[in-house]
Every structure is written in structure tokens, then in C-alpha cells.
Amino acid sequence: MKWYLSLVLAAILTNNFVLSKFLGICPFLGVSKQLKTASGMGIAVTFVMLMATAVTFPINKYLLEQFNLEYLQTIVFILVIAALVQLIEIALKKYMPPLYNALGIYLPLITTNCAVLGVVVLNVEEGYNFAGALANTFGAGIGFLLAMVMFAGVRERMESSDIPERLKGLPITLVAASLTSMSFLGFTGVVEGMLG
């Protein structure tokens, strides 16, 4: 049980897909202007990550590996992710139109979000069992959500700040993103202490 907990905590804090692996930067920068859209995107990505892992793990283990078709992993994983995103898009459009409209173009871009593909590929490369893959994926999704929500808070505060003219827009956004990323380095010792 401790190993699964450490997988989750490491994926959230020290191996954060956005802030340490730099995967999923497009929605991180594009949808983090408001807390509501950032949290909606984070929840949607977490859900897609979990569903993609739950579907791709058995496909990889019982189909691709059994017939020596591992070279098709990336294509198969992308197709599964694309199908899941389409289902989520249909559900959001029907049941949550304001969130669907707020996410805009970034919702279909979850299909090409490298964090989603990265987590399913990483689970295969690390050789996790099914429960380990789900634990790592859950941590990665929560880490993505945490990064999105934190950065949305930072960006909302920046809107009311007096920023020098030359730093307004993308430059200050990138500076704030780098400082947010550095803040997660402090958790390295905490997670390593739990593992040791």
C-alpha cells in the first residue's frame, strides 16, 4: 500500500507532468487564465488519463504484447485517447454547456495533449502492474489539476498587479510558470523521505 501511495504522491509533487516533465504545456498556458476553466480542464484531463490507462493497459498487455505488436503502441494509444475525448466532449456539450464553451478549442486538444499520451506510455515503460499504472495515472492527473489551479490563481493575481509594460502578456506568464515550477522542487525531500 505504501508503494502505491508513494507513486501517487511522487506523480503529484515531484514528478508532476506539467511542472517537472513539461508535458501538457499548451493547456497549462492556454486555459489557466480563470480558475473555473483551469479546474474544468484539469478534471477532464484527469478523467481522460484514468480512462485511457484503464483501456490501454489491457490492450497493450493482452493484445499488443501477446502478438509482438508493441511497435503499434503509440498509434493504438492515440486512437483510444481520441475516442475517449470525443465521448467527454459529447457529454460536456450535453450536460455542461458553460464549461464546454469555456474550454473551447482546448477540449478537443486533449486528444493531442502529450501529458495524456505520456502517462500511458510511461506506465508501459516503467512496467507497472494494473493497480500501479492506475495509481501513477491518478497522481499524474491530480498533479496536472493542481498545477492548473495553482497557475490560474497566480494568473488571476497578475491581472490586478502593476506589471512593467515590457513584461506584460507572454513574458510574465512564462516567468510565473517557471517560478511555479520551482516551487515544486521543495517537495522532493518530503517524497524521498516517505519512500526511505
N, C-alpha and C positions, 0 to 999 in steps of 0.2 A: 504493500500500500504506500509505503514511504517513497518508493521509486516512482510511482505514478504521480504523487503529489509534487515530487521534485521536478518531474517532466513538465507538469502544468506551470509551476512557479518559474522555472527557467524559461519556458516559452513566453510567459507574460513579461518577465522583468529583464533577464539578461540576454536572452536570445530573441528579443522582440523583432518580429519580421520587418516592421517599418523602421524602427529606430536603431537596430544593430545590423540587420541583414539588408536594409534598404530595399525591401520588396514592397510593392503596393504604394509607391510614392505618388502616383498620379491621383488616386482618390484622396490620399492624405493631404496633398496640396490643393486639390480642386474642390473638395466637398467640406473642408473644415472651416468654412467661414462662419457657420452658425452651428450652435450646439445641437439643435434638433436634427438637422440633416447629417451631421457628423455621427451622431449616435445611431440614426437610422441606417446609415451606410455601414457602420461597424457591426450592427446586429445582423444585417443582411449578409455581410461578408462572413461573419462567424457561422451563420446558418449554412451558407453555401460550402464553407470549408468542411464542416462536420458531415454534411450530406455527401460531399464529394469523396471524403475519406471512407465513409461507410459503404459507398458504392464501388469506388475504385479498388479498395483493398481486396475484396473477394475476386473481382475481375482479374486483378493482377496475379493473385496467388493461385487461383484455380483455373484460369484460362491462359493468360499470357505466359506465366512461368511453366505451366504443365506442357505447353506445346512449343516451348522455346521461342516465344514471340515477344520477348522483353523489349526488342527494338521498336515495338509499336506503342510503348507506354505513353509517350508524350501525346501522340495523336489520340489515343483512346481516352486519356485523362482530359484532354481539352474538349473532346466531344461530350463526355459526361458532364463536365463543368458547364458547358454551353447549354445543355438540356436543362440542367438544374436552374440556371439563371433565367431561362425562359419561363419556367414554372413559377419562380419567385416573382418575376416581372408581371405575369398574368395575375397572380394572387394580389400583389400590391395595387395594381391598377383597379382591380375589382373591389378590394376591401379597405385600402388605404390610399385613396386618390391624392390627398395632400402630400403625403410622403413620396408617392410615385412621381408627382410633378416636381417636388423639391429636389429629388435625386437626379432627375433629368437624364442627360446622356451618360452620367456616371453609372447608372444601374446596369445597362447592357455592357458597360465596360468591365463589370465584374468578371465577365467571361474571359477577358484578356488580362485580368489582374494577376500579376506574377506571384503575388502572395498566396493566392488560392492554388495555383499550379505548384508553386514552390513547396507548400506544406505536404501535398500528396506525394510529390517526388522525394522530398526529404524523408518521409515516413518509410518509403521503399528503400532508400539508400541506407538509412540507419538500421534497417532490419527489425523494426518494432513489430511486436505482435499486434493483434487487432485492438486490444484494450490500450496498449501503449500508443498506437497510432491515434486513437480517439483522444487520449489524454493530451498528447502533444498538439493535436489539432485544436482541441478546446482551449488550451493555453495560448496557442497562436492567435486564435480568434479573439479571445478576451484581451490579449496584448494589443491586437490591432484596434479593437474598440477603445481600450484605454488610451492608446496613442492618439486616436481621432478625437476623443472627448477632451483630453488634456490640451491638444493643439487648438481645438476650437475655442476653448476658454482663453488661451493665450491670444488668439487672433481677435476675439471679441474685445479683449482689453486693449489690444493695439489700435483698434478703431477709435477709441477715445483718447489715445495718447498723442502727445505732440512729437511727431517723428520728423527728423530733418527731411527736407524736400528730396534730396538725392537718394534717400533710403526708402522712400515710400514705395509700396507695391511689392514686387517680387524680391528685391534685395532684403528688406526687413523680414519678409516671410521666410526666406532661406536662413537668415541669421537666427530667427526664433526657432526654426526647425532644428538647427544644429545645437542650440542650447537645450532644447527639449530632449534631444537625443543624448546629449552628455549627461543629463540628469539621471538617466537610467543606469549609467556606469556605476553609480553608488550602490546599486543592488547586487553587484557581482559578489562581493564578500558575504552578503547575507545568504544568498542561494548556495554558494560554495560551503558555507558553514553548516547549512541544513543537510547537505549531502555528506559531509565528513563526519 
